[in-house]
Amino acid sequence: MPAVEERRPGPLIVTEDPDLLDDLLRLCAAAGAHPEVHHSVPERGADWDEAPLVLVGDDAAGRCRGAARRGGVLLVGRDRDDPGVWRRAVEIGADCVLRLPDAERWLVDRIADVVEGVGRRALTVGVIGGRGGAGASTLACALAVTAARGGHRTMLVDGDPLGGGLDVLLGGEQAEGLRWPDFAASKGRVAGGALEESLPSLRGLRVLSWDRGDAVVIPPVAMRSVLAAARRRGGVVVVDLPRRVDEATTEALAQLDLGLLVVPGELRAVAGARRVASTVGAVLRDLRAVVRGPYAAGVDEEWVARVLGLPLAGELPLEPGLPAALDAGVPPGDSARGPLGRFCAAFWGRALAVEGVVS
């Protein structure tokens, strides 16, 4: 992952209204964009044709009437009571009409998407334990390590402030980079590239975990902003979730494409997992069971999935040498030939094929 990326061209602004121009420049600055400003359609046609986004002030719509039709043209103004605005939007082929200040947040996001070159969103998978000690954090780490080894841009997000830190499982608790407390106050949009570059890089992936200080509560808006930024980078995002579903966890669940509920094959664990599945399932549409042994008498993975009313994502294999490997600083899934590594590789093979993700 490069530390510095080539700067993408910013939007083209066409207006002579000084107040509107000030607003648009401010919004571009908030999105990290460097716009080009003209009073009318640029004489050089390529400036109009090749700009990733064109922001036409309502005052300049008449001067843009003869410009070549293209996508990504937005007509921007302030007058909500102007009945002629839709006619002018049609005349210049605008995608939509925006009124400031109401549309400021939406416009900042749109500009930032252009700057970041947003393409396919990351396949985002959450892992949650049916009970304490079910192995959810181990599976989350193994999935992330396996995805990175397969050449996918990968981010691992630790959503459990009481879990001890996924950077520890990866042997990177001393690695330089930001942790959750640094993002707890985030309220607006977080730039995807800046987020990625600021996090510790471990085993070929980026990790957002916890420091060794007191537990910090993640505000829902911070969880939403950070995960949205992670998803915009594409590839794969794996989120390790707590069993306690608070407002921040609900925000995380809302951004998942798929959830994996890890359930030991024990009757008490299945009973507890039913409550977790009911709570999580109210937010997350696609929740699947991952079952691991050893099993109680009369219990197998298919029985557990059937009792939970969930599709079976697979049986999590036992890996006898895992505790010793963790003590030695070797992360889960580090061996592609180990049972856990093979399980994760098979999972990604199915999930990424369905989503059509190539890298």
C-alpha positions, -999 to 999 in steps of 0.1 A, spaced: 0 0 0 16 32 -11 22 59 16 16 87 -9 -9 84 -37 -11 105 -69 -33 135 -64 -65 132 -84 -79 162 -103 -105 181 -84 -139 194 -95 -145 222 -120 -165 252 -105 -183 275 -129 -197 306 -112 -193 344 -109 -212 346 -76 -186 354 -50 -206 342 -20 -215 309 -37 -178 305 -48 -167 310 -12 -191 282 -1 -180 258 -28 -143 264 -21 -149 258 16 -167 225 8 -140 214 -16 -114 221 11 -134 200 36 -133 172 11 -96 176 4 -102 186 -32 -83 212 -53 -109 227 -77 -104 246 -109 -126 278 -111 -141 294 -143 -167 321 -148 -182 302 -178 -175 271 -198 -137 268 -202 -124 277 -236 -104 245 -236 -131 218 -240 -110 191 -223 -113 211 -190 -151 206 -191 -151 171 -206 -124 156 -183 -132 172 -150 -144 144 -126 -173 166 -113 -187 200 -126 -203 224 -101 -223 250 -120 -236 280 -100 -272 289 -107 -259 323 -119 -238 306 -146 -264 281 -160 -272 303 -190 -235 305 -199 -232 268 -198 -262 261 -221 -242 252 -251 -216 230 -234 -212 194 -244 -235 170 -225 -218 149 -199 -224 132 -166 -214 145 -132 -228 181 -137 -245 195 -106 -264 228 -106 -258 246 -72 -276 276 -58 -294 290 -27 -328 301 -39 -354 275 -29 -383 294 -44 -370 297 -80 -394 277 -103 -371 281 -133 -342 261 -117 -354 227 -130 -357 241 -166 -321 254 -164 -309 221 -150 -324 203 -180 -309 228 -204 -274 221 -192 -279 184 -186 -274 185 -149 -277 153 -129 -294 171 -100 -301 204 -84 -285 213 -50 -295 240 -26 -271 252 0 -267 250 29 -292 221 31 -271 199 7 -237 208 21 -230 174 37 -241 154 7 -220 176 -16 -189 172 6 -193 134 3 -198 136 -34 -167 157 -39 -146 135 -16 -157 104 -35 -143 121 -66 -110 129 -49 -106 94 -35 -116 77 -68 -142 56 -51 -150 24 -70 -163 -9 -57 -170 -8 -20 -151 -33 2 -167 -66 10 -174 -60 47 -177 -91 70 -184 -89 107 -176 -117 132 -194 -120 165 -193 -147 192 -223 -167 203 -208 -166 238 -177 -154 255 -146 -173 243 -163 -186 212 -133 -177 191 -147 -148 172 -116 -126 175 -94 -156 164 -116 -161 133 -116 -124 125 -78 -122 126 -75 -154 105 -99 -141 79 -80 -108 76 -46 -125 74 -58 -149 48 -74 -121 26 -42 -101 28 -21 -131 18 -44 -136 -12 -35 -101 -24 -66 -82 -13 -65 -48 2 -75 -56 37 -85 -37 69 -92 -54 102 -113 -33 126 -115 -42 163 -150 -31 174 -148 -46 209 -132 -22 234 -131 -50 260 -115 -76 238 -79 -70 246 -68 -57 212 -65 -75 179 -31 -59 174 -19 -82 202 -32 -113 183 -12 -101 153 19 -95 174 18 -58 167 9 -40 200 41 -19 197 36 -10 160 33 27 152 0 40 141 -33 54 153 -58 35 175 -95 38 183 -90 66 210 -76 88 182 -108 85 162 -134 85 191 -141 122 185 -146 119 147 -179 134 137 -176 143 100 -163 124 70 -130 105 75 -109 103 43 -103 67 33 -67 72 22 -58 91 53 -74 64 75 -55 36 58 -21 54 59 -25 63 96 -31 27 109 -5 1 119 5 -22 90 8 -58 102 11 -89 81 2 -71 49 -30 -55 63 -41 -24 82 -54 -28 117 -76 -4 137 -74 -17 173 -71 -3 209 -43 11 229 -34 -2 263 -52 26 282 -86 27 297 -115 15 275 -130 42 253 -166 43 243 -170 46 205 -197 71 196 -220 58 169 -211 87 146 -174 78 149 -181 41 141 -202 52 111 -175 76 98 -146 52 102 -162 22 87 -176 42 58 -140 54 51 -127 19 53 -153 6 29 -146 33 3 -110 19 -1 -123 -13 -16 -110 -48 -11 -120 -65 22 -129 -51 57 -132 -75 86 -149 -63 118 -146 -81 152 -178 -72 171 -188 -74 207 -217 -95 218 -232 -65 235 -252 -47 208 -250 -10 217 -255 20 194 -220 19 180 -223 -19 173 -257 -12 156 -239 13 133 -213 -13 125 -239 -40 118 -257 -16 94 -226 -14 72 -219 -51 70 -225 -72 39 -223 -104 58 -221 -115 95 -206 -147 109 -219 -159 143 -193 -182 159 -210 -209 180 -193 -237 200 -212 -270 197 -225 -269 233 -261 -267 244 -255 -236 267 -235 -219 239 -263 -225 214 -289 -211 239 -268 -180 243 -262 -177 206 -300 -177 199 -303 -144 219 -273 -129 201 -287 -140 167 -321 -125 175 -306 -92 184 -281 -90 156 -306 -103 130 -329 -73 137 -302 -51 120 -282 -74 98 -300 -92 70 -273 -118 61 -262 -136 93 -246 -171 91 -235 -196 116 -199 -208 120 -199 -238 143 -169 -253 160 -164 -285 181 -159 -304 202 -196 -312 202 -220 -323 229 -237 -357 224 -263 -355 196 -250 -321 184 -233 -313 151 -229 -282 130 -261 -287 109 -282 -292 141 -267 -260 156 -275 -239 124 -310 -254 123 -317 -245 159 -304 -210 154 -324 -206 122 -293 -195 103 -276 -206 71 -244 -226 79 -213 -209 67 -191 -238 77 -175 -258 105 -146 -241 121 -118 -266 123 -97 -273 154 -61 -263 151 -42 -280 179 -11 -259 177 -29 -226 178 -24 -217 215 13 -223 213 15 -203 180 -3 -174 196 21 -174 225 50 -173 201 35 -142 183 22 -161 153 -12 -148 143 -42 -170 135 -44 -181 99 -7 -174 94 -2 -209 78 -20 -212 45 -18 -250 49 -32 -251 84 -68 -260 91 -78 -225 99 -60 -210 69 -77 -235 46 -111 -227 61 -106 -190 56 -93 -194 21 -124 -214 12 -147 -189 27 -131 -160 8 -132 -180 -24 -169 -183 -21 -177 -148 -7 -155 -129 -31 -167 -149 -61 -203 -140 -53 -195 -103 -49 -173 -103 -80 -143 -88 -61 -111 -93 -80 -85 -77 -57 
